[in-house]
Amino acid sequence: MASGVTDARETAAGSSLRPSLIDRYVLRLTTGPMLGCLAVTLVALLLERALRLLDLLSQSSDRFGFVVQLTSQLVPHYFGLALPVAFFVALFIVITKLSDGSEIDALLASGVSLTRLAAPFIGLGVLLAVLSIIVFGYAQPYSRYAYRAVMHAAATAGWNGQLQAGAFVTEDRLIMTADQADPKGQRLERLFIRRITADNREEVITAQTADLHVSPDRATVTLVMRNGRRILQSPNGAYDILQFQTFTTDAPLAGSSALLRARGGDERELTLGELAEMAKSPNSLLPRATVLAELYARLARAAFLPFLPLIAFPLGLAAKRGRRAPGLIFAGVLLLAFQHSLQLGQSLAEAGHIPAFAAIWTPFLLFTGFGVWMFAGSRNRPGETPISLFIVSIYDACGRAADAVRLKRAAST
């Protein structure tokens, strides 16, 4: 008899650990909007950054190749930034959908508590926190260093023997551009060259067409120009003008640039394990406060994700009356405030004004405590918390003000 009761208890405990039908249902509803919002946000951020990189590297002859490499290295960084936003938006959408369809009311009436309803969302937040630790703690440090290495190569890379239309080659003592070029950048039209010769004389060459030929050792490039003019400053300061049908000259290619420093010169390039080891080391290359602030900030960002459902539930339930925009705006301000509070804490810790532990975990406790307070207040009367009532009052006040303005305009006409 006792063994039967024990087996029953073990079976019940094992089944309680498995997702129920309701859990699988709400998680399936959450996954689609979260992935969609994550993809849209990530693509938008990467496109905006790619456009800025194109403008920054406009003078590079291989700017598209550099931009592709740089953009790919930014994926972990922007993924980590977009993850909490996508998670919260998905939570808000799902909760308002369940609330509008009275599914939450039916579950509450059947005896399912609000805490039990939030359990699968919190579990998903824990999984995303682990993913965030992997991304922020290990993938992003390597990608950040790789991004800087590619940017260093792009900044120090010289002319590679190709010239795109409208681009400028600005090597030492040489400026060259062409109005048109073939896809390989080696057949040019309307070429302009200005350079300073070895004996410090100015030389300007224009040509209707030109071909570029790179030497086998990639040390020089030969320019075969046709139908142009060469203006060369003579030793006495006068200028000699040469009209030519074919003219050939050589230009040096860029040598190999200096390598970027080794990874680890910046605390953001260190993994979580490396940060922990450096914080314990008495001979750390970086200040201990800086290392600890970076370590705690990464952990705090990940640990905040399971608390997002506690904030989304009260705001989502309060949106049942059709006032969704104020809740989303409030949530956006809250997420931004949390992010900036961590950045402020890092700055204060690095400056030595506040211990790193207090600078990071104090705002974390304030924001998570606020979320727990909001959720606890909505357990008795779902959707009615001081914050939601405050948001509704602001929304109503704005509506009354807009109505008053419209009535005043109507009366004046």
C-alpha positions as CSV (number, residue, x, y, z in Angstrom):
1,M,0.0,0.0,0.0
2,A,2.8,2.4,1.0
3,S,4.7,1.5,-2.2
4,G,1.6,2.2,-4.3
5,V,1.2,5.7,-2.7
6,T,4.9,6.4,-3.3
7,D,4.7,5.3,-7.0
8,A,1.7,7.5,-7.4
9,R,3.5,10.5,-5.9
10,E,6.5,9.9,-8.1
11,T,4.3,9.6,-11.2
12,A,2.5,12.9,-10.3
13,A,5.8,14.6,-9.7
14,G,7.2,13.4,-13.0
15,S,4.1,14.4,-14.9
16,S,4.2,17.9,-13.3
17,L,7.7,18.4,-14.8
18,R,6.4,17.7,-18.3
19,P,4.7,20.6,-20.2
20,S,1.0,20.3,-20.1
21,L,-1.4,20.8,-23.0
22,I,-1.9,24.4,-21.9
23,D,1.9,25.0,-21.7
24,R,2.5,23.6,-25.2
25,Y,-0.4,25.7,-26.5
26,V,0.9,29.0,-25.1
27,L,4.5,28.3,-26.1
28,R,3.4,27.5,-29.6
29,L,1.6,30.8,-29.7
30,T,4.7,32.6,-28.4
31,T,7.3,31.1,-30.7
32,G,5.9,32.5,-33.9
33,P,5.7,36.1,-33.0
34,M,9.0,36.0,-31.1
35,L,10.9,34.6,-34.0
36,G,9.2,37.0,-36.5
37,C,9.9,40.0,-34.3
38,L,13.5,38.9,-33.7
39,A,14.1,38.4,-37.5
40,V,12.6,41.8,-38.4
41,T,14.4,43.6,-35.7
42,L,17.7,41.9,-36.5
43,V,17.4,42.6,-40.2
44,A,16.5,46.2,-39.7
45,L,19.5,46.8,-37.4
46,L,21.9,45.0,-39.7
47,L,20.7,46.9,-42.8
48,E,21.0,50.3,-41.0
49,R,24.5,49.4,-39.9
50,A,25.4,48.1,-43.4
51,L,24.4,51.4,-45.0
52,R,26.6,53.3,-42.5
53,L,29.5,50.9,-43.2
54,L,29.1,51.4,-47.0
55,D,29.3,55.1,-46.5
56,L,32.3,54.8,-44.2
57,L,34.2,52.4,-46.6
58,S,33.2,54.2,-49.8
59,Q,36.8,54.8,-50.7
60,S,37.8,51.2,-50.4
61,S,38.1,49.2,-53.6
62,D,36.7,46.1,-51.8
63,R,34.1,47.9,-49.8
64,F,31.3,45.3,-50.4
65,G,33.5,42.4,-49.3
66,F,34.4,44.3,-46.1
67,V,30.8,45.3,-45.4
68,V,29.6,41.7,-45.7
69,Q,32.3,40.5,-43.3
70,L,31.6,43.4,-40.9
71,T,27.9,42.9,-41.0
72,S,28.2,39.1,-40.3
73,Q,30.3,39.8,-37.2
74,L,27.6,42.1,-35.9
75,V,24.9,39.4,-35.8
76,P,25.7,38.2,-32.2
77,H,25.7,41.8,-30.9
78,Y,22.4,42.8,-32.4
79,F,20.9,39.3,-31.7
80,G,21.6,39.9,-28.0
81,L,20.0,43.4,-28.1
82,A,16.9,42.2,-30.1
83,L,16.2,39.1,-28.0
84,P,14.5,40.8,-24.9
85,V,12.5,43.1,-27.2
86,A,11.3,40.3,-29.3
87,F,10.5,38.2,-26.3
88,F,8.5,40.9,-24.6
89,V,6.6,41.8,-27.8
90,A,5.7,38.2,-28.3
91,L,4.5,37.9,-24.7
92,F,2.4,41.0,-25.0
93,I,0.8,39.8,-28.2
94,V,0.0,36.3,-26.9
95,I,-1.3,37.6,-23.5
96,T,-3.6,40.2,-25.2
97,K,-4.8,37.5,-27.7
98,L,-5.7,35.1,-24.9
99,S,-7.3,37.9,-22.9
100,D,-9.3,39.2,-25.8
101,G,-10.6,35.7,-26.5
102,S,-11.5,35.2,-22.8
103,E,-9.3,32.2,-22.7
104,I,-7.5,33.5,-19.6
105,D,-10.8,34.2,-17.9
106,A,-11.9,30.6,-18.6
107,L,-8.7,29.2,-17.2
108,L,-8.9,31.3,-14.1
109,A,-12.5,30.3,-13.6
110,S,-11.5,26.6,-13.9
111,G,-9.1,27.0,-11.0
112,V,-5.8,27.7,-12.9
113,S,-3.9,30.4,-11.1
114,L,-2.2,33.3,-12.8
115,T,1.1,32.1,-11.5
116,R,0.5,28.7,-13.2
117,L,-0.4,30.5,-16.4
118,A,2.9,32.5,-16.3
119,A,5.0,29.3,-15.6
120,P,5.6,28.3,-19.2
121,F,6.5,31.9,-20.1
122,I,9.0,32.1,-17.2
123,G,10.4,28.7,-18.3
124,L,10.9,30.0,-21.8
125,G,12.6,33.1,-20.3
126,V,15.0,30.8,-18.4
127,L,15.9,29.0,-21.7
128,L,16.4,32.4,-23.4
129,A,18.6,33.5,-20.5
130,V,20.8,30.5,-21.1
131,L,20.9,31.4,-24.8
132,S,21.7,35.0,-23.9
133,I,24.7,33.8,-21.7
134,I,26.0,31.8,-24.7
135,V,25.6,34.8,-27.1
136,F,26.8,37.6,-24.8
137,G,29.2,35.5,-22.8
138,Y,31.0,33.6,-25.5
139,A,30.0,34.4,-29.1
140,Q,29.9,38.2,-28.9
141,P,33.5,38.6,-27.5
142,Y,35.0,36.7,-30.5
143,S,32.7,38.4,-33.0
144,R,33.6,41.8,-31.5
145,Y,37.3,41.2,-31.9
146,A,36.7,39.8,-35.5
147,Y,34.7,42.9,-36.3
148,R,37.6,45.1,-35.2
149,A,40.1,43.0,-37.1
150,V,38.1,43.4,-40.3
151,M,37.7,47.1,-39.7
152,H,41.4,47.5,-39.0
153,A,42.2,45.6,-42.3
154,A,39.7,47.9,-44.2
155,A,41.2,51.0,-42.6
156,T,44.8,50.0,-43.3
157,A,44.3,48.2,-46.6
158,G,45.7,50.1,-49.6
159,W,45.1,49.8,-53.3
160,N,44.7,46.3,-54.5
161,G,45.0,47.0,-58.2
162,Q,41.2,47.4,-58.8
163,L,39.2,50.6,-59.1
164,Q,35.5,50.9,-58.9
165,A,33.5,53.6,-60.7
166,G,33.5,56.8,-58.7
167,A,35.8,55.5,-56.1
168,F,39.1,57.2,-55.1
169,V,42.4,55.6,-54.6
170,T,44.2,57.8,-52.0
171,E,47.6,56.2,-51.5
172,D,50.7,58.0,-50.3
173,R,51.5,60.6,-53.0
174,L,48.8,59.3,-55.3
175,I,45.2,60.1,-56.0
176,M,43.3,58.2,-58.8
177,T,39.7,58.0,-59.8
178,A,37.6,56.9,-62.8
179,D,34.1,57.7,-63.9
180,Q,33.3,54.2,-65.2
181,A,34.8,50.8,-64.7
182,D,34.0,47.2,-65.5
183,P,32.9,44.8,-62.8
184,K,36.5,43.7,-62.2
185,G,37.7,47.3,-61.8
186,Q,40.4,46.9,-64.4
187,R,39.0,48.5,-67.6
188,L,38.5,52.2,-66.9
189,E,37.0,55.2,-68.7
190,R,37.7,58.8,-68.1
191,L,40.6,58.3,-65.7
192,F,42.2,61.0,-63.6
193,I,45.6,60.6,-61.8
194,R,47.5,63.1,-59.6
195,R,50.7,62.0,-58.0
196,I,54.0,63.3,-56.6
197,T,57.0,61.8,-58.3
198,A,60.1,60.5,-56.5
199,D,61.9,63.9,-57.1
200,N,58.9,65.8,-55.6
201,R,57.4,66.9,-58.9
202,E,53.6,67.1,-59.4
203,E,52.2,65.0,-62.2
204,V,48.6,65.0,-63.5
205,I,47.3,62.5,-66.1
206,T,43.9,62.2,-67.7
207,A,42.9,59.5,-70.2
208,Q,39.8,58.5,-72.1
209,T,40.3,54.8,-71.4
210,A,42.8,52.7,-69.4
211,D,43.6,49.1,-68.5
212,L,45.1,47.9,-65.3
213,H,47.5,44.9,-65.2
214,V,48.7,43.6,-61.8
215,S,52.2,42.1,-61.8
216,P,52.6,38.4,-60.9
217,D,54.2,39.3,-57.5
218,R,51.4,41.8,-56.8
219,A,54.0,44.5,-56.0
220,T,53.0,46.9,-58.8
221,V,50.3,47.6,-61.3
222,T,50.8,48.8,-64.9
223,L,48.4,51.3,-66.3
224,V,48.0,51.4,-70.1
225,M,46.2,54.6,-70.9
226,R,44.9,55.8,-74.2
227,N,43.9,59.2,-75.7
228,G,44.9,61.5,-72.8
229,R,47.1,64.2,-71.6
230,R,50.0,64.3,-69.1
231,I,51.0,67.5,-67.3
232,L,54.4,67.2,-65.4
233,Q,56.0,69.9,-63.4
234,S,59.5,70.7,-64.5
235,P,62.4,71.3,-62.1
236,N,62.2,75.1,-62.7
237,G,58.5,75.1,-61.8
238,A,57.0,75.3,-65.3
239,Y,54.6,72.6,-66.6
240,D,55.3,70.3,-69.6
241,I,52.1,69.1,-71.4
242,L,52.2,65.9,-73.3
243,Q,49.3,64.8,-75.6
244,F,49.4,61.0,-76.1
245,Q,47.5,58.2,-77.8
246,T,49.1,55.5,-75.6
247,F,50.9,56.0,-72.4
248,T,52.2,53.4,-69.9
249,T,53.1,54.0,-66.3
250,D,53.5,51.9,-63.1
251,A,52.1,52.4,-59.6
252,P,52.9,50.5,-56.4
253,L,50.4,48.3,-54.7
254,A,49.8,48.3,-51.0
255,G,52.0,46.2,-48.8
256,S,50.7,44.1,-46.0
257,S,49.3,46.1,-43.1
258,A,50.2,45.7,-39.5
259,L,48.2,43.1,-37.6
260,L,45.7,44.1,-35.0
261,R,46.6,43.6,-31.3
262,A,45.8,40.3,-29.7
263,R,42.3,39.7,-28.4
264,G,41.8,40.8,-24.8
265,G,42.8,44.4,-24.8
266,D,39.2,45.4,-24.2
267,E,37.0,43.8,-21.5
268,R,34.2,43.4,-24.1
269,E,36.4,41.0,-26.0
270,L,36.7,38.6,-23.1
271,T,34.4,35.6,-22.5
272,L,32.7,35.1,-19.2
273,G,35.3,32.6,-18.1
274,E,38.1,34.9,-19.0
275,L,36.5,37.7,-17.2
276,A,36.1,35.6,-14.0
277,E,39.8,34.5,-14.2
278,M,41.0,38.0,-14.8
279,A,38.9,39.3,-11.9
280,K,40.7,36.8,-9.6
281,S,44.2,37.5,-11.0
282,P,46.4,39.9,-9.1
283,N,48.2,40.8,-12.3
284,S,45.3,41.7,-14.5
285,L,45.9,43.8,-17.6
286,L,42.6,45.6,-17.0
287,P,41.3,47.3,-13.9
288,R,39.5,44.8,-11.6
289,A,36.4,47.1,-11.3
290,T,36.1,47.3,-15.1
291,V,36.3,43.5,-15.4
292,L,33.7,42.9,-12.6
293,A,31.3,45.5,-14.0
294,E,31.4,43.8,-17.4
295,L,31.0,40.4,-15.9
296,Y,28.0,41.4,-13.7
297,A,26.4,43.3,-16.5
298,R,26.3,40.4,-18.9
299,L,24.9,38.1,-16.2
300,A,22.3,40.7,-15.2
301,R,21.1,41.1,-18.8
302,A,20.6,37.4,-19.1
303,A,19.0,37.0,-15.6
304,F,16.4,39.7,-16.4
305,L,14.8,37.7,-19.2
306,P,12.8,35.3,-16.9
307,F,11.2,38.4,-15.2
308,L,9.8,39.9,-18.4
309,P,6.7,37.7,-18.2
310,L,5.9,39.2,-14.8
311,I,5.8,42.6,-16.4
312,A,4.1,41.5,-19.6
313,F,1.2,39.8,-17.9
314,P,-0.2,42.8,-16.0
315,L,0.3,45.1,-19.0
316,G,-1.2,42.5,-21.4
317,L,-4.3,41.9,-19.3
318,A,-4.8,45.6,-18.9
319,A,-4.9,45.9,-22.7
320,K,-8.2,44.0,-22.9
321,R,-10.1,47.2,-22.9
322,G,-8.4,48.2,-26.2
323,R,-5.6,50.4,-24.7
324,R,-2.6,48.5,-25.9
325,A,-0.4,51.3,-27.1
326,P,0.3,52.8,-23.6
327,G,1.3,49.4,-22.2
328,L,3.8,48.8,-25.0
329,I,5.2,52.3,-24.7
330,F,5.6,51.8,-20.9
331,A,7.3,48.5,-21.5
332,G,9.7,50.0,-24.1
333,V,10.6,52.8,-21.7
334,L,11.2,50.2,-19.0
335,L,13.5,48.1,-21.1
336,L,15.5,51.1,-22.2
337,A,15.7,52.3,-18.6
338,F,17.0,49.0,-17.5
339,Q,19.7,48.9,-20.3
340,H,20.8,52.5,-19.6
341,S,20.9,51.9,-15.8
342,L,23.3,49.0,-16.4
343,Q,25.5,51.2,-18.6
344,L,25.4,53.9,-16.0
345,G,26.4,51.4,-13.3
346,Q,29.3,50.2,-15.4
347,S,30.5,53.7,-15.9
348,L,30.3,54.5,-12.2
349,A,32.1,51.2,-11.3
350,E,34.8,51.8,-13.8
351,A,35.3,55.3,-12.4
352,G,35.6,53.9,-8.9
353,H,32.6,55.8,-7.5
354,I,30.6,52.6,-6.7
355,P,31.6,49.0,-6.1
356,A,30.9,47.0,-9.3
357,F,28.5,44.6,-7.4
358,A,26.3,47.4,-6.1
359,A,26.5,49.3,-9.4
360,I,25.0,46.5,-11.4
361,W,22.9,44.4,-9.1
362,T,21.1,47.3,-7.4
363,P,19.3,48.4,-10.6
364,F,18.7,44.7,-11.4
365,L,17.0,44.2,-8.1
366,L,14.9,47.4,-8.5
367,F,13.6,46.4,-11.9
368,T,13.0,42.8,-11.1
369,G,11.3,43.8,-7.8
370,F,9.1,46.2,-9.7
371,G,8.1,43.3,-12.0
372,V,7.3,41.0,-9.1
373,W,5.3,43.7,-7.4
374,M,3.3,44.3,-10.6
375,F,2.6,40.6,-11.1
376,A,1.7,40.1,-7.4
377,G,-0.7,43.0,-7.6
378,S,-2.5,41.5,-10.6
379,R,-3.1,38.1,-9.1
380,N,-6.2,39.2,-7.2
381,R,-7.6,41.4,-9.9
382,P,-5.9,40.6,-13.2
383,G,-5.1,43.6,-15.2
384,E,-5.7,46.1,-12.4
385,T,-2.4,47.3,-10.9
386,P,-1.4,50.8,-9.9
387,I,0.7,51.0,-13.0
388,S,-2.0,49.9,-15.3
389,L,-4.5,52.2,-13.7
390,F,-2.0,55.0,-14.0
391,I,-1.5,54.2,-17.7
392,V,-5.2,54.2,-18.3
393,S,-5.7,57.5,-16.5
394,I,-3.0,59.1,-18.6
395,Y,-4.6,57.6,-21.8
396,D,-8.0,59.0,-20.7
397,A,-6.5,62.4,-19.9
398,C,-4.9,62.6,-23.3
399,G,-8.2,61.6,-24.9
400,R,-10.1,64.2,-23.0
401,A,-7.5,66.8,-24.0
402,A,-7.8,65.9,-27.6
403,D,-11.6,66.1,-27.4
404,A,-11.4,69.5,-25.8
405,V,-9.1,70.7,-28.6
406,R,-11.4,69.4,-31.3
407,L,-14.5,71.1,-29.6
408,K,-12.6,74.4,-29.3
409,R,-11.7,74.3,-33.0
410,A,-15.2,73.4,-33.9
411,A,-16.6,76.3,-31.8
412,S,-14.1,78.8,-33.3
413,T,-15.2,77.9,-36.9
